[in-house]
Structures are given as structure tokens and as C-alpha cells.
Amino acid sequence: MTLTIDHPLADATGEGWVLTEIHSEVLSLSQGLSDLIGRTAAEGRRPLIVSGEHARMTEPLAEALSSTQGHWIVRTHADGFYDARSGTRLDAPAAVLSLGGRLDPARVHPAFLRATIRSRLQLVVTVSTRHRVSRPVRLGGVLDAVSEVVTQAPPTHWGALEPLLAEWDRDDLTERSRRRMPNDSRWVAVSASPRPLAATVHVSRTGQGLEETTRVVADVAGADDAASTDLAGLARRSLAAAATVGMPLIGVVLGSIGSPDLARRATASPAPEPLALLVGPPGVRALGVDAAAWTAQVGGTTVGSPRLPGVLIPLGSIDGGGWQRLDEVVAPLERERLWRLLGLSPAVARLFFEGRGTEDA
């Protein structure tokens, strides 16, 4: 393979892709990787990260890779490659770009099916919020609100790259995002509380103002802990708190089973379950539905201003039922039309259903 990009981490390139291979147990959003991913995406290519089969990837790097339609590929010790998301065998790393359609179980690599320690219940909260630039804007409010609900404290550290060294500061985040306009900004934050939390905040300028997309992954409880019985309630309280910040567009909370360090592994894991859905005032208005009548029909509650209410709808539990209920609630509203009416970019829309299953990836 011939190198055509001048970057110290680029190990190989080809038509539409740039590959880097990392021999490390932890794959994180370092300065070098962030630069490579950004430059690769700017050239219209897709980044490929190759690692060993026992590596783990931090949430901020996984999201940066997903936002640029990149892939994590695993090189096994003696049996070729596989896609870390679906487990599909690959003849070569670049073959991941031609994957599509439903997963063929016969093509799943055995290393993908090996058991790993996943003993913690997690919440994955994703909320898109709009801010009017005609008013003073202070970013990071959704992250603050969700963190207070889940951990009883704000995040502790933030920055653009890992490791995060600066203390959490919404005013600094707002000012640095403002200086980068009209370019997008993507920030990372963590909480070192007894309930670990990792989050990203994506800020972009749109025709309607500033759009802030917040994604939080938080450790909540062990499967047998008392807190596990209130996972769905915690999900609803998280969205209700997020709905008080700016103009919420849409939000969803998934419940998942993960590892204590919040990092992703290149092995199979149970699909997450939708726990709660928030449709903000712009979505309610654009869809032409009456918020009170809709909540009465689907079993939700109104949130926010009585004049411009949003809708908060409980879905399933960690034990299941959420995807079916979500389809029942959203299908009559045409999910793709909802994203379009809200003006969400495809990359942002993908965040809300990233974990549904490999057949939908």
C-alpha cells in the first residue's frame, strides 16, 4: 500500500481511506490521532484504526471515529482481521468499507465472541439543543444538568484531547467555541465521581443559531445494586433536566451493560435498550401535533414552557421492550422526517441510534 498523506501516524492509504495501526492497550483521543482523523476527514477519506484484539477504546475516540464514518479494525494474533463493531471477518482492513446489509453470523470472527467483563449498568444520554445567538449563550448547560442528576455533581475536567487536565469551566468552553466559529467545536469532559462519567459536547453554527449536541456515558450501578431498579427513572430525570436548558430539539437515553472504565471493547455486547425519549418544542410544532393530546395517547408528560411545551416519553427498561415502543411512538411521525424538520445533520441523527444493532449500522 502506498502512502499519499504526510502524517507521522499514517501507516497506509488507499482509495478513500487512511489507516493507522496502534500497538497500545488503550486507544484514546490523543493529539496525534485527533489530527490524523481531522485531516483524513477534511480530504474526504475515512480513518481506519487497527489495534490488537485486547485493546480498548475510550468513548471520546469512538465518537470522533464514528462522526467521520471511520472504523476500528482488530488484527488478531494468528487469524486475520475483523470489524470491531460487527465482528465480521475481513480479508484486509480496507474491506470494512464494503460491508453492508445484514450481518452474516457465519462470518463473525470467534475472537469477537469471547467473554469479557461487562458487569456495570450504564446510561447513554444524547441531547441536541438549540441556542439563539440573539441572546447571551453559555454552553455546557445540558452536560451540567445531566451530570448533576446522575452523579450529584458537575463534571470535573474537560478539554479537546485526552488526557483531560483543565478543571470544568463552562465559560471557558463557551469562549473557546466562540473563537472557533464558524468552525465546529468538539469538547470532551469527564467526572471523577463515584459514578464515572465521560461526555462530548459538539457545537456548530446553523441557520437557526447554535446547535449543541451533548452525549454522556455514565456508570450507574452493578446489576444487583439497588440503584439498578431506578434506571428508567434516572433516564427520565436526566432528560427532564436537559429540557430546561436552551431550546431542546431531541434527546434519547439508552441503557446498556458495559465495563467499569466506560471504554469500549472489540467484542460482542448486548444491544442497549431505549429508556426515554424527549421531543422538544420545535419538533412538536413542526410535526403539527398537540403536545397534551400526544402525551395522553402515548403515555408521556409535557416538559418546559406551557406555551411551548416539549414531550417526554418513557420507553422500555434494561430488560427490553424499548425498541418496539420507540418504533410505535416514532413510526407514525416518520423518524427521518423528524430529523429533517429539526434540521439535524446525518452525523448527529446517527448518534441517537448508534447502538441499535449492526444490521442498522
SETI-895455 format. One line per 4 residues: number of its first residue (from 1); for each residue x, y, z of N, C-alpha, C. Coordinates in steps of 0.001 Angstrom, whole numbers, plus 500000, padded with zeros to 6 digits. Layout:
N
NUM = X:Y:Z:X:Y:Z:X:Y:Z; ...
This chain:
361
1 = 500845:498808:500000:500000:500000:500000:500885:501248:500000; 500485:502254:499249:501292:503448:499062:500782:504581:499933; 501708:505243:500612:501350:506392:501421:501164:507614:500535; 500045:508315:500705:499822:509542:499940:499495:510712:500851
5 = 499554:510507:502181:499281:511582:503115:500493:511747:504018; 500898:512975:504226:502093:513257:505012:501702:513443:506477; 501691:512332:507208:501356:512383:508625:502110:511267:509333; 502720:511547:510481:503542:510519:511146:502764:509289:511591
9 = 501439:509395:511766:500654:508244:512196:500012:507492:511043; 500132:507988:509821:499539:507317:508665:500438:506166:508244; 499956:504941:508426:500742:503752:508075:500427:503230:506686; 499249:503533:506165:498880:503082:504822:497693:503906:504346
13 = 497570:504057:503055:496426:504763:502480:495952:504029:501246; 494743:504337:500842:494184:503773:499625:493054:504648:499150; 492274:504167:498233:491172:504939:497674:490108:505203:498740; 490092:506430:499245:489059:506823:500191:489348:506513:501645
17 = 490548:506083:501992:490827:505740:503386:492280:506003:503764; 492502:506197:505067:493839:506332:505653:493871:505461:506892; 494898:504657:507035:494988:503686:508126:496143:504004:509054; 495876:503828:510351:496939:503882:511348:496827:502650:512234
21 = 497952:502047:512559:497943:500879:513449:498588:501267:514766; 497890:500967:515864:498328:501387:517188:498557:500166:518060; 499749:500057:518612:500088:498921:519477:500016:499384:520931; 498812:499551:521412:498589:500047:522761:497347:499378:523323
25 = 497304:499210:524645:496137:498595:525271:494961:499556:525335; 495235:500860:525373:494184:501865:525455:494298:502803:524257; 493228:502905:523490:493175:503808:522344:492392:505038:522776; 493042:506193:522807:492395:507411:523291:492540:508527:522269
29 = 491805:509603:522490:491795:510733:521560:493007:511626:521845; 494168:511156:521443:495398:511908:521630:495509:513012:520584; 496476:513886:520749:496668:514977:519793:496976:514435:518397; 497839:513415:518330:498199:512857:517029:497021:512209:516330
33 = 496241:511406:517067:495095:510737:516453:494015:511735:516048; 493783:512731:516890:492788:513752:516562:493174:514477:515279; 494448:514806:515149:494920:515495:513950:494774:514609:512717; 495128:513336:512851:495013:512420:511715:493555:512242:511293
37 = 492664:512050:512255:491246:511872:511930:490697:513118:511249; 491045:514293:511796:490552:515538:511215:491052:515771:509805; 492340:515536:509563:492904:515750:508230:492369:514729:507234; 492186:513509:507706:491632:512470:506829:490215:512835:506394
41 = 489394:513259:507354:488021:513638:507030:487981:514856:506120; 488896:515807:506339:488927:517018:505518:489237:516697:504055; 489965:515613:503813:490284:515197:502447:489200:514311:501847; 488105:514105:502605:487023:513279:502092:487292:511790:502199
45 = 488226:511414:503073:488532:509998:503279:488007:509539:504632; 488119:508250:504878:487639:507680:506131:488811:507085:506913; 488909:507430:508205:490023:506922:509014:489779:505488:509469; 490822:504684:509404:490776:503303:509887:491823:503151:510975
49 = 491414:502663:512141:492336:502421:513244:492441:500918:513450; 493643:500394:513385:493900:498969:513584:494593:498785:514932; 494115:497828:515716:494714:497560:517022:494780:496063:517248; 495366:495677:518375:495347:494286:518789:493988:493913:519356
53 = 493743:492615:519529:492406:492153:519913:492049:492420:521367; 493018:492785:522200:492717:493053:523604:492742:494544:523935; 492823:495377:522933:492809:496825:523162:491402:497284:523532; 491317:498445:524175:490024:499061:524464:490088:500521:524024
57 = 488931:501049:523630:488867:502393:523060:488009:503295:523943; 488504:504493:524229:487742:505433:525041:486544:505958:524252; 485512:506381:524985:484311:506910:524351:484592:508135:523481; 485417:509098:523922:485677:510251:523059:486303:509868:521709
61 = 487230:508916:521702:487809:508494:520433:486781:507740:519599; 485983:506881:520229:484967:506130:519494:483980:507074:518820; 483601:508154:519521:482659:509100:518927:483316:509900:517807; 484580:510304:517984:485280:511034:516919:485392:510175:515671
65 = 485646:508894:515864:485760:507976:514734:484403:507810:514050; 483346:507658:514840:482014:507489:514279:481567:508726:513511; 481897:509914:514034:481455:511154:513400:482092:511374:512038; 483204:510709:511766:483874:510822:510469:483700:509552:509640
69 = 482753:508695:510056:482476:507422:509384:483717:506542:509304; 484526:506616:510355:485706:505780:510426:485400:504428:511033; 486422:503581:511126:486231:502215:511624:487402:501796:512503; 487076:500949:513460:488078:500286:514300:488169:498845:513830
73 = 489375:498441:513462:489620:497083:512953:490608:496391:513878; 490362:495122:514132:491209:494348:515035:492072:493374:514239; 493372:493387:514526:494296:492386:513977:494494:491311:515041; 494051:490107:514761:494210:489031:515739:495632:488483:515685
77 = 495963:487714:516710:497335:487208:516802:497683:486276:515652; 496732:485432:515230:497091:484435:514209:495976:484147:513214; 494894:484977:513216:493755:484605:512383:493120:485806:511681; 493944:486701:511168:493447:487778:510324:492793:488922:511078
81 = 491890:489628:510374:491275:490851:510878:489772:490671:511076; 489201:491558:511907:487742:491649:511965:487327:493067:512336; 486077:493399:511999:485497:494696:512310:485093:494721:513781; 485585:495703:514530:485328:495743:515974:483874:496006:516297
85 = 483112:496574:515376:481701:496871:515644:480808:495655:515435; 481000:494952:514325:480110:493841:513983:480736:492473:514181; 482069:492412:514290:482755:491135:514404:483006:490445:513075; 482646:491075:511965:482789:490446:510650:484252:490263:510271
89 = 484588:489059:509808:485938:488787:509317:486267:489685:508132; 487519:490099:508036:487970:490939:506937:489229:490338:506330; 489273:490296:504999:490495:489828:504341:491616:490843:504496; 491245:492108:504553:492188:493202:504757:491433:494326:505440
93 = 492115:495209:506170:491402:496268:506894:490452:497096:506029; 490863:497464:504821:490036:498324:503972:488740:497648:503536; 488657:496323:503683:487431:495619:503307:486256:496031:504182; 486524:496672:505316:485443:497119:506191:484563:498147:505489
97 = 485119:498864:504518:484361:499911:503837:483299:499348:502908; 483411:498090:502563:482437:497485:501652:481391:496656:502387; 481453:496642:503738:480453:495910:504497:479114:496626:504391; 478057:495868:504413:476724:496458:504342:475668:495384:504455
101 = 474443:495796:504715:473360:494829:504836:473405:494101:506167; 472655:493041:506238:472551:492284:507486:473817:491472:507746; 474103:491326:509020:475277:490569:509432:475076:489088:509168; 476091:488455:508575:476085:487012:508350:476782:486344:509536
105 = 476054:485628:510381:476675:485012:511564:477848:484099:511217; 477825:483518:510023:478901:482605:509636:480221:483348:509436; 480155:484675:509259:481366:485460:509002:481906:486127:510260; 481270:485885:511409:481722:486521:512642:482982:485831:513151
109 = 483985:486625:513472:485250:486069:513961:485072:485541:515379; 485634:484371:515701:485472:483809:517051:486007:484721:518151; 487034:485526:517845:487588:486413:518870:486580:487468:519302; 485651:487805:518417:484629:488797:518738:483642:488252:519769
113 = 483508:486933:519831:482519:486299:520699:483082:485890:522050; 484350:486144:522282:484926:485741:523561:484324:486581:524695; 484272:485998:525862:483669:486673:527008:484592:487760:527543; 484015:488901:527872:484755:489971:528539:483937:490442:529731
117 = 484587:491157:530630:483913:491604:531849:483046:492820:531525; 481737:492623:531547:480785:493727:531404:479745:493562:532505; 479969:494239:533590:479156:493990:534779:478443:495231:535279; 478546:496346:534543:478000:497598:535026:476852:498096:534151
121 = 475832:498648:534790:474746:499288:534058:475145:500726:533764; 474900:501148:532538:475288:502484:532113:474111:503204:531477; 474122:504517:531595:473196:505376:530862:473959:506055:529736; 473363:506084:528545:473910:506823:527421:472877:507889:527052
125 = 473184:509127:527374:472258:510246:527190:472743:511099:526028; 471889:511316:525036:472233:512170:523894:471133:513203:523720; 471529:514478:523724:470567:515575:523631:471087:516624:522658; 470227:517046:521746:470560:518143:520834:469756:519368:521241
129 = 470459:520494:521421:469862:521722:521946:470187:522892:521025; 469220:523779:520840:469433:524969:520008:469498:526208:520901; 470435:527109:520573:470570:528375:521287:470420:529530:520299; 469645:530524:520673:469513:531714:519834:470721:532617:520045
133 = 471360:533018:518947:472551:533864:519072:472172:535306:519379; 470875:535626:519306:470424:536975:519652:470439:537192:521159; 470626:536110:521914:470699:536197:523361:472076:535729:523832; 472490:536146:525031:473762:535637:525568:473708:534119:525681
137 = 474733:533448:525198:474776:531990:525180:475871:531508:526126; 475529:530540:526948:476510:529896:527818:476368:528398:527600; 477372:527807:526999:477311:526411:526611:477649:525488:527784; 477396:524194:527584:477719:523199:528603:476626:522988:529625
141 = 475486:523664:529465:474426:523553:530459:473764:522190:530499; 473582:521567:529343:472970:520242:529318:473871:519234:530034; 475172:519305:529759:476104:518402:530430:476078:518631:531934; 476066:519885:532355:475975:520192:533783:474715:519578:534393
145 = 473581:519764:533697:472303:519291:534227:472265:517774:534338; 472708:517077:533297:472693:515616:533316:473665:515082:534363; 474844:515694:534437:475836:515251:535420:475314:515417:536844; 474597:516519:537103:474037:516735:538445:473017:515659:538793
149 = 472212:515248:537802:471209:514211:538056:471875:512863:538314; 472857:512531:537500:473449:511192:537547:474495:511059:538650; 475346:512081:538808:476462:511971:539751:476319:512897:540958; 475269:513749:540962:475073:514749:542012:476192:515792:542059
153 = 476874:515983:540932:477950:516975:540859:478216:517302:539392; 478785:518470:539104:479146:518785:537728:480351:517964:537302; 480697:517971:536008:481929:517298:535573:483131:517894:536293; 484223:517168:536282:485416:517649:536988:486473:518211:536051
157 = 486638:517624:534853:487692:518068:533939:487172:518084:532501; 487838:518885:531660:487420:518983:530269:488605:519389:529404; 488389:519335:528080:489412:519748:527125:489060:519243:525745; 490001:519398:524815:489787:518941:523448:490375:517560:523215
161 = 491353:517183:524041:492089:515944:523830:492263:515205:525144; 492521:513910:525037:492811:513111:526220:494336:512999:526401; 494804:512996:527649:494056:513087:528911:493564:514511:529176; 492496:514625:529961:491889:515926:530264:492517:516487:531540
165 = 493022:517716:531445:493763:518288:532562:493101:519525:533164; 492309:520258:532363:491709:521505:532846:490458:521232:533676; 490249:522017:534718:489038:521886:535518:487840:522359:534702; 486700:521718:534932:485481:522033:534193:485131:523518:534325
169 = 484904:524168:533184:484639:525601:533171:483754:525919:531972; 482447:526131:532202:481518:526398:531107:481846:527699:530383; 482288:528704:531121:482605:529982:530481:483794:529851:529532; 484802:529086:529941:485962:528872:529070:485558:528068:527840
173 = 484727:527050:528035:484237:526255:526902:483474:527141:525924; 482623:528011:526452:481838:528902:525595:482745:529845:524809; 483723:530436:525477:484606:531394:524815:485470:530718:523748; 485985:529537:524034:486818:528846:523046:485985:528399:521849
177 = 484734:528008:522083:483845:527650:520971:483561:528887:520118; 483329:530028:520769:483052:531272:520047:484223:531660:519151; 485450:531511:519668:486634:531883:518893:486804:531001:517662; 486313:529783:517722:486475:528848:516600:485407:529018:515525
181 = 484375:529796:515799:483325:530000:514812:483914:530629:513539; 483416:530247:512341:482247:529391:512098:482558:527890:512096; 483783:527494:512482:484112:526076:512532:483429:525405:513717; 483149:524126:513552:482582:523352:514656:483613:523161:515758
185 = 483128:522901:516953:483992:522561:518077:483498:521268:518703; 484425:520448:519131:484091:519209:519838:484945:519138:521095; 484275:519083:522243:484970:519069:523519:484662:517773:524275; 485548:517441:525179:485436:516214:525966:485413:516594:527444
189 = 484623:515888:528232:484577:516136:529669:484424:514818:530415; 484870:514805:531664:484741:513607:532494:484373:514018:533911; 483881:513049:534652:483622:513232:536075:484353:512140:536834; 485078:512533:537845:485812:511572:538669:485036:511225:539928
193 = 483718:511276:539850:482864:510973:540996:482776:509457:541179; 482104:509001:542254:481898:507559:542418:481147:506931:541259; 480380:507733:540506:479760:507269:539274:480513:507892:538105; 481506:507210:537533:482293:507794:536449:481416:508222:535275
197 = 481838:509292:534622:481080:509853:533510:482062:510338:532455; 481750:510064:531198:482533:510582:530068:481555:511211:529096; 481901:512383:528567:480951:513111:527727:481666:513844:526614; 480908:514149:525563:481379:515024:524499:480330:516099:524267
201 = 480798:517276:523886:479932:518399:523546:480341:518885:522166; 479414:518805:521214:479671:519221:519837:478890:520499:519569; 479583:521558:519168:478962:522856:518947:479111:523244:517486; 477999:523603:516850:478042:524008:515442:477121:525191:515206
205 = 477441:525964:514181:476612:527110:513809:475654:526669:512706; 474369:526986:512866:473365:526649:511863:472580:527902:511514; 471670:527771:510567:470852:528906:510180:469915:529352:511279; 469660:528486:512276:468749:528821:513364:469471:529301:514624
209 = 470805:529266:514609:471563:529676:515782:472699:528708:516046; 472973:528446:517318:473990:527474:517700:473310:526165:518067; 473866:525066:517576:473357:523753:517951:474409:523039:518786; 474003:522616:519972:474894:521952:520919:474397:520529:521120
213 = 475216:519565:520737:474846:518161:520897:475709:517558:522002; 475061:517100:523043:475743:516573:524221:475502:515080:524313; 476573:514335:524494:476468:512880:524656:477198:512486:525927; 476487:511797:526797:477031:511420:528100:476940:509910:528268
217 = 478027:509287:528677:478028:507882:529067:478407:507829:530539; 477516:507281:531359:477735:507303:532798:477547:505919:533397; 478452:505559:534291:478310:504332:535066:477271:504587:536152; 476312:503671:536284:475216:503890:537228:475239:502904:538385
221 = 475372:501619:538069:475255:500624:539143:475699:499265:538652; 475997:498386:539595:476143:496983:539281:474762:496380:539078; 474717:495257:538396:473424:494661:538058:472583:494350:539294; 473215:494092:540426:472478:493732:541633:472369:494877:542635
225 = 472871:496070:542275:472791:497207:543178:471367:497745:543231; 471031:498378:544331:469688:498941:544479:469402:500001:543428; 470444:500763:543026:470253:501830:542047:469803:501304:540689; 470045:500019:540430:469680:499463:539122:468173:499405:538926
229 = 467417:499405:540008:465964:499313:539882:465339:500622:539415; 466103:501720:539481:465559:503032:539102:466232:503567:537844; 466745:502689:537009:467464:503133:535818:466558:503942:534894; 465333:503467:534659:464414:504183:533778:464026:505533:534374
233 = 463848:505589:535692:463535:506859:536340:464673:507849:536217; 465896:507359:536364:467071:508210:536212:467158:508746:534783; 466800:507913:533821:466796:508351:532422:465807:509489:532210; 464612:509348:532744:463598:510393:532569:464010:511686:533272
237 = 464586:511563:534470:465019:512767:535193:466158:513466:534459; 467020:512704:533809:468117:513298:533038:467585:514134:531880; 466602:513589:531146:466036:514331:530021:465211:515517:530503; 464495:515357:531613:463711:516472:532146:464629:517627:532532
241 = 465789:517312:533118:466745:518356:533476:467333:519001:532222; 467660:518191:531213:468219:518719:529966:467222:519617:529251; 465926:519330:529407:464886:520101:528718:464769:521519:529245; 465396:521832:530381:465321:523179:530946:466399:524098:530395
245 = 467289:523560:529541:468426:524325:529029:468203:524670:527559; 468250:525963:527218:468105:526370:525827:466788:525890:525246; 466816:525592:523947:465644:525053:523257:465952:523620:522868; 465473:522625:523646:465785:521236:523310:465135:520831:521996
249 = 465898:520140:521165:465380:519627:519902:464924:518184:520067; 465845:517345:520487:465518:515930:520684:466547:515318:521622; 466110:514310:522344:467015:513619:523245:466560:512187:523430; 467495:511316:523698:467164:509921:523956:468149:509378:524980
253 = 467675:508476:525828:468538:507810:526794:468469:506310:526544; 469640:505702:526418:469752:504259:526265:470341:503677:527545; 469905:502498:527903:470515:501757:528992:471364:500646:528409; 472580:500493:528906:473468:499482:528346:474237:498784:529456
257 = 474875:497693:529102:475745:496961:530023:477170:497134:529526; 478042:497642:530387:479399:497937:529955:480421:497628:531023; 481618:498143:530784:482746:497893:531681:482920:499051:532663; 483511:498795:533804:483651:499838:534825:484422:501064:534353
261 = 485348:500902:533391:486142:502041:532931:485469:502828:531803; 484257:502442:531395:483477:503096:530344:484052:502930:528945; 485168:502227:528811:485780:502062:527491:485089:500951:526711; 485211:501027:525393:484620:500010:524527:485625:498896:524259
265 = 485110:497678:524129:485921:496515:523771:485526:496028:522384; 486432:495325:521733:486158:494797:520392:485550:493412:520485; 484531:493293:521309:483836:492022:521495:482331:492278:521496; 481565:491212:521294:480113:491337:521237:479571:491770:522598
269 = 478528:492572:522566:477887:493004:523803:476384:493110:523573; 475595:493016:524614:474140:493137:524442:473771:494494:523862; 472781:494508:522997:472324:495778:522428:471740:496648:523529; 471986:497961:523505:471384:498834:524512:469876:498922:524332
273 = 469206:499372:525361:467748:499489:525339:467323:500946:525524; 466435:501464:524663:465926:502827:524854:465085:502925:526121; 465364:503951:526923:464657:504127:528184:463716:505329:528171; 464085:506389:527445:463252:507592:527431:463566:508417:526196
277 = 462545:509146:525721:462666:509986:524523:462146:511383:524833; 462891:512391:524393:462480:513788:524519:462331:514384:523125; 461161:514926:522822:460946:515688:521593:460661:517121:522019; 461554:518040:521659:461435:519415:522103:460359:520194:521376
281 = 460136:521437:521799:459083:522263:521196:459177:522404:519679; 460379:522574:519083:460414:522681:517617:459894:521422:516929; 460189:520249:517501:459704:519006:516912:458205:518863:517042; 457677:519220:518215:456228:519151:518428:455518:520092:517463
285 = 456051:521306:517329:455429:522288:516449:455539:521871:514979; 456730:521411:514564:456939:521045:513168:456095:519847:512752; 455847:518948:513695:455045:517768:513376:453547:518053:513388; 453196:519227:513888:451786:519597:513876:450933:518807:514836
289 = 451530:518341:515947:450758:517578:516929:450516:518429:518159; 449457:518131:518887:449174:518791:520149:449893:518034:521259; 450749:518731:522000:451590:518059:522991:450764:517315:524034; 449729:517961:524549:448921:517317:525590:448202:516081:525059
293 = 447650:516200:523838:446946:515059:523255:447904:513921:522946; 449097:514265:522469:450080:513235:522129:450534:512493:523377; 450823:513237:524444:451270:512566:525675:450167:511689:526254; 448917:512140:526128:447810:511308:526603:447712:510016:525800
297 = 448053:510116:524517:447957:508947:523641:449090:507960:523879; 450316:508469:524057:451472:507572:524137:451982:507378:525565; 451361:508082:526526:451759:507853:527913:452944:508652:528375; 453119:509874:527857:454237:510711:528267:453796:511884:529115
301 = 454702:512839:529282:454411:514064:530020:454955:515248:529230; 454372:516412:529435:454907:517619:528810:455984:518207:529711; 456984:518839:529099:458078:519455:529843:458339:520830:529255; 458981:521684:530051:459326:523007:529565:458188:523999:529741
305 = 458205:525036:528903:457229:526110:528995:455837:525623:528616; 454796:525998:529389:453430:525643:528998:453041:526212:527636; 453646:527351:527270:453331:527962:525976:453991:527215:524832; 455234:526720:525080:455969:525962:524056:456464:524662:524687
309 = 455582:523720:524916:455993:522503:525631:456722:521509:524738; 457577:520739:525375:458142:519564:524747:457457:518334:525308; 457848:517170:524819:457215:515918:525246:458282:514939:525703; 458107:514374:526877:459000:513368:527436:458242:512053:527527
313 = 458750:511030:526835:458034:509764:526710:458872:508631:527306; 458364:507920:528310:459075:506741:528813:459003:505616:527792; 460083:504863:527705:460126:503758:526736:460230:502436:527493; 461294:501672:527283:461393:500370:527932:462238:500406:529182
317 = 462775:499241:529520:463679:499093:530652:464926:498370:530154; 465887:498185:531033:467109:497487:530654:466820:496043:530262; 465667:495536:530678:465290:494158:530356:464636:494020:528989; 464342:495154:528321:463802:495062:526963:462525:495852:526769
321 = 462027:495788:525535:460784:496439:525182:460923:497836:524630; 462101:498442:524782:462270:499834:524387:462245:500081:522898; 462874:499203:522133:462924:499423:520679:461541:499304:520063; 460769:498314:520528:459421:498166:519990:458555:499379:520330
325 = 458653:499843:521569:457852:501001:521958:458317:502254:521213; 459621:502396:521021:460127:503558:520282:459576:503561:518860; 459577:502389:518236:459021:502299:516879:457544:502667:516868; 456816:502224:517891:455386:502528:517955:455148:504028:518120
329 = 456015:504672:518899:455844:506098:519162:456273:506941:517969; 457418:506588:517368:458022:507430:516342:457552:507080:514940; 457218:505812:514696:456857:505393:513335:455756:506244:512714; 454679:506561:513437:453650:507398:512814:454150:508799:512466
333 = 455266:509205:513099:455790:510550:512871:456865:510576:511801; 457218:509415:511261:458265:509303:510244:459599:509812:510814; 460365:508899:511356:461596:509253:512052:462517:510145:511213; 462727:509770:509928:463621:510562:509084:463067:511970:508880
337 = 461723:512066:508770:461118:513389:508615:461328:514223:509878; 461288:513574:511025:461521:514281:512275:462920:514876:512292; 463933:514062:511908:465312:514589:511873:465392:515773:510912; 464740:515627:509767:464819:516664:508734:464148:517953:509215
341 = 462978:517834:509848:462275:519011:510347:463076:519740:511418; 463808:518968:512210:464620:519570:513256:465933:520126:512722; 466255:519817:511469:467490:520309:510883:468729:519608:511384; 468573:518377:511899:469729:517643:512396:470556:517103:511235
345 = 471859:517208:511351:472725:516628:510331:472688:515114:510442; 472991:514381:509357:473011:512914:509433:473937:512393:510519; 475090:513064:510708:476037:512617:511733:475433:512720:513122; 474695:513811:513372:474057:513975:514678:472917:512980:514839
349 = 472112:512802:513797:470991:511868:513868:471466:510450:514157; 472620:510070:513591:473150:508716:513813:473462:508476:515285; 473867:509533:516001:474223:509375:517406:473087:508788:518228; 471855:509140:517866:470737:508746:518697:470442:507255:518622
353 = 470879:506590:517562:470562:505170:517431:471813:504372:517078; 472961:504860:517533:474253:504250:517210:474336:502799:517638; 473707:502465:518749:473888:501116:519293:472812:500129:518979; 471889:500463:518060:470728:499589:517904:471111:498196:517433
357 = 472045:498096:516545:472427:496768:516054:473233:496905:514798; 474070:495939:514521:474965:496032:513385:474221:496008:512068; 473043:495416:512037:472319:495374:510780:471831:496751:510360; 471773:497683:511330:471320:499033:511024:472478:500009:510940
361 = 473666:499530:511105:474818:500433:511176:475130:501007:509832
